[in-house]
Amino acid sequence: MLFVDDLEGCPVATLGRKIRFHDRFKPAGTNADFVSIKDGSTIAIRTYERGVEDETLACGTGSVASALIAALPETWHHPCRSSPGRRNLTVHSRSNRKRRRICFLEGGADFIYEGQLYSTII
């Protein structure tokens, strides 16, 4: 994750590819999130996703990670709203009794594919 001042002008595909294939993340590689802080409870995100090998419109894992890191300074308010692509997501977080961070991701989802699997038992 990289915090940037100019998210719109950020070369996500070029930088994301370099981060994704960096030696530190071998052999599997990693996604690369570019984050811009909008205000005390809103961030904007652009993501380069491994496997897709290009920028994607949303990344739930990246949204949660980015929101948690952005919220480390105690000046942030919860929940944190992120806007990856065209979809707004809300990240809710709190500490449980064991002082572990519990996170919830809220947002819309689109049905994009339906398939059927046929199996023959011999």
C-alpha positions as CSV (number, residue, x, y, z in Angstrom):
1,M,0.0,0.0,0.0
2,L,1.3,3.4,-1.0
3,F,-0.3,6.7,0.1
4,V,-0.2,9.2,-2.7
5,D,-1.3,12.9,-3.0
6,D,-2.4,12.7,-6.6
7,L,-4.5,9.5,-6.9
8,E,-5.9,10.4,-10.3
9,G,-2.5,11.0,-11.8
10,C,-0.9,8.0,-10.2
11,P,0.4,5.5,-12.8
12,V,-1.3,2.5,-11.1
13,A,-0.5,0.0,-13.9
14,T,3.2,0.8,-14.1
15,L,3.9,1.1,-10.4
16,G,1.5,-1.7,-9.5
17,R,3.3,-4.1,-11.9
18,K,6.7,-3.2,-10.3
19,I,5.4,-3.8,-6.8
20,R,3.5,-7.0,-7.7
21,F,6.6,-8.6,-9.2
22,H,9.2,-7.2,-6.7
23,D,11.6,-9.7,-5.2
24,R,10.3,-9.1,-1.7
25,F,6.9,-10.7,-2.7
26,K,8.1,-13.7,-4.6
27,P,7.1,-16.2,-5.6
28,A,3.3,-15.4,-5.4
29,G,3.5,-11.7,-5.8
30,T,1.0,-9.2,-4.3
31,N,-1.7,-6.7,-5.0
32,A,-0.7,-3.0,-4.9
33,D,-3.1,-0.4,-3.4
34,F,-2.7,3.3,-3.9
35,V,-4.5,5.4,-1.4
36,S,-5.4,9.0,-1.0
37,I,-6.7,10.5,2.2
38,K,-9.8,12.6,1.6
39,D,-10.8,13.7,5.1
40,G,-11.0,12.3,8.6
41,S,-13.1,9.3,7.6
42,T,-12.8,8.9,3.9
43,I,-10.1,7.5,1.6
44,A,-9.9,6.8,-2.1
45,I,-8.2,3.7,-3.4
46,R,-7.0,2.4,-6.8
47,T,-5.8,-1.2,-6.9
48,Y,-3.4,-3.2,-9.2
49,E,-4.5,-6.8,-8.8
50,R,-2.3,-9.8,-9.3
51,G,-3.9,-12.4,-11.6
52,V,-5.8,-9.7,-13.4
53,E,-2.4,-8.0,-14.0
54,D,-4.1,-4.6,-14.3
55,E,-6.1,-2.1,-12.3
56,T,-9.4,-3.4,-10.9
57,L,-12.5,-1.5,-9.9
58,A,-12.7,-2.8,-6.3
59,C,-10.7,-4.8,-3.8
60,G,-12.3,-5.6,-0.4
61,T,-9.1,-6.8,1.2
62,G,-7.3,-3.7,0.0
63,S,-10.1,-1.5,1.3
64,V,-10.0,-3.0,4.8
65,A,-6.2,-2.9,5.0
66,S,-6.1,0.7,3.7
67,A,-8.8,1.8,6.1
68,L,-7.1,0.2,9.1
69,I,-3.7,1.7,8.3
70,A,-5.2,5.2,7.6
71,A,-7.0,5.0,10.9
72,L,-3.8,4.4,12.9
73,P,-3.5,8.0,13.9
74,E,-6.2,8.5,16.6
75,T,-7.6,11.5,14.7
76,W,-9.6,9.2,12.4
77,H,-13.3,8.5,12.9
78,H,-14.9,5.1,12.4
79,P,-16.4,3.9,10.2
80,C,-14.0,4.7,7.4
81,R,-15.5,5.1,3.9
82,S,-13.4,4.0,0.9
83,S,-14.2,4.6,-2.7
84,P,-12.4,2.0,-4.9
85,G,-13.5,2.4,-8.5
86,R,-17.2,3.4,-8.7
87,R,-18.3,1.6,-5.6
88,N,-18.3,3.1,-2.1
89,L,-17.4,0.6,0.7
90,T,-17.6,1.2,4.5
91,V,-15.1,-0.4,6.8
92,H,-16.3,-0.8,10.4
93,S,-13.7,-1.8,13.0
94,R,-13.6,-2.2,16.8
95,S,-11.5,-4.0,19.4
96,N,-12.9,-7.1,21.0
97,R,-12.3,-8.2,24.7
98,K,-8.9,-9.6,23.8
99,R,-7.9,-6.3,22.2
100,R,-7.9,-7.8,18.7
101,R,-9.2,-5.7,15.9
102,I,-12.5,-6.9,14.4
103,C,-13.4,-5.6,10.9
104,F,-16.6,-5.6,8.9
105,L,-16.8,-4.6,5.3
106,E,-20.1,-3.1,4.1
107,G,-21.0,-2.4,0.4
108,G,-22.8,-3.5,-2.7
109,A,-22.0,-6.5,-4.8
110,D,-22.9,-7.4,-8.4
111,F,-23.8,-10.8,-9.7
112,I,-21.5,-11.3,-12.6
113,Y,-21.5,-15.0,-13.4
114,E,-23.4,-18.2,-13.1
115,G,-22.1,-21.6,-13.8
116,Q,-23.0,-25.3,-13.5
117,L,-20.7,-28.1,-12.6
118,Y,-21.4,-31.6,-13.8
119,S,-19.7,-34.6,-12.4
120,T,-19.7,-38.2,-13.4
121,I,-19.1,-40.8,-10.7
122,I,-17.5,-43.9,-11.9
